[in-house]
Amino acid sequence: MTRAPFAYDHGDTAKMTPLLPMHTLGHDFVPEAIHAGGLRYHGMAPLVSQAIVEGLVTPRAYHQGACFEAGLTWARTEGFIPAPETSHAIAAAIDEAKKAKLEGKEKVILLCWSGHGLMDLSAYDSYLAGRLVDHELADEDIAKSTAFLKDLPKPSLAKTGKW
């Protein structure tokens, strides 16, 4: 959502779905192994992608280390362990809470809880043992995985006037 182009792409590697407008790294893209398996998909849901295009939401990128730290903060304060995917939303909520405190504002912060982390305890163990590393996808890898998009129809970006 933060670096992939908004384009038509297939929702699966077999190209069985129709073309869908989404932020995508290309249906053949295979991401590196990270411990938030639910986030290892090449694209973003068309409705979420459109909300980004319309300016209704602003995506944020967080490294897995910061997310696991947020997950541990949640577990220590709320008493239950979030899934690594959920910890991304928690990291953003914590950032928003810190910002509100600095601004002296009271805010309601809503996040989407998508699952517990009981099946991810080995990932938390890897984080606590220092075996998880943050990594950044290189611009060249994104360009390579999205090169085929130039031959596909382009979605309308009427709101932004681009493309």
N, C-alpha and C positions, 0 to 999 in steps of 0.2 A: 504494500500500500504506500510505502514511503519512497520507493525507488523504481518500482516496475511501471511500465507504461500502461495506460488505459487503452485496451484494444480488444478486438474480437479474438477469442481463442476457444479451443475445446476444453470442456471441463474434465477430461480424462485423457490418459496417455494413448488409449486405443482409438481416440477420435470418434467415439460412439455418440457423444452429445452433439447437439447443434452448436454453432458458434454462439458464444455468450460474451457480452460486453463486461470486461472485468480488468482490474489491475492484475497483470500476469507476467510471470517469468518464462512463459512458454510451456505448453503441455508436455514436452519431453524433458523438462528441467527436473533433475534429481538433486535435491538439496543435501548438504552435508548433514551428518547425524547430529542432531541436537536433542536434548532431553525433554523437549516439548513436542512429542510426536504429532499431536494434533495440529501443529503449526507448519508441518512439513508438506504443505500443498503448494502447487505452483501458482495459484491464483487466489483472488478474493471473491467472495460472493458478489454477484451482479448488483444486488440491492445495496450492499455496503459500498461497493465501488461507485455506484451512482450517487450515494449520499456524499461521498468525497468530492465528486465532480460538481455537485450542486453547492458545495461549501457548507453542508449541514454538519459534517464531522471533520476533524483534522486528525489524521493518523499519526502515531508516534512509534518509533522503533526503540526497543530496549534490548540490551544484551542479556544473555541468559543468566550471567552472574548476578546482575542487579535484580532480576526477576526472582531468582531463588532466595536472595536476601529479603526481598519483599514478602515472599511466601513464608519464610521463617518468622519475620516480624508478625505476620498475620497469625501464624500458628501459636506464637508466644502470647499474643494479646487476645485472640479470639478463641483459642482452644481447639482448632481443627486445622488440618493440613490441606492447603489448596493444591490442585493439580498444577503442574508447571505452566500449562496454557492459561489458567486462571491467574497465576501470579503476575502475568504481564499486565492484566487489568488492575491488579492490586498495586503494582509499581506506579502506574499512572495515577491511581487514586491517592496514594501516599504523596506523590509529587504535588497534586492539586491541594491536598490538605496542608502541606507545608507552605505552599504559595498563599493560601487563604490566611494562614496564621501570620505570615510576614506582612500581608496587606491589612491585617486586623479585621478581616471580613468573616462573617459566618456564612458557610455555604453548605448546601446539600450536595453530596457527591454520590452519584449512582454508578455502580459497576455491574457487569454481568458475571455471575458466578457460574462457571461451566463444569465444575467437577472437583471431587476430593482427590487428594494425593496419596491415598493408601496404596495404589498400584505403582506409585512413583518413588517409593522410599529409597530404592537403590540410587535413583538420580539425586535425591537429597543427600544421601551418603557420599556420592561422588563429589557433590558441591562442597560439603563440609570437609572432605579429605583433600580438597584442592585439585581434584582431577578434571574439573570442568574448565574449559577455556572459552573465552569469548572469541568470536570470529566475525569478520565482515566479508560479505560477498563482494568480490572485485567487480568494478565497472565493466571490465573486459568480459567477465563471465556472463554478466547480464546482457551485454550487447550480443554475445554469441548465442545465448539461449533464446533471445527475442528476434533474431535476424529474420526469421521466416515471416514475422508479423507484417512486414512491408508488403507482402503479396496478398494479404487478406483485406476484406472491406474494413473501412474505418468507422468506428462508432461516432455518432454526432456528439459534439461537445458544445451545444448551442449556448449553454450558460456561460462558458468561458470564451467562446469565439475562436478557440483553437482547433486545429486538426480538421 
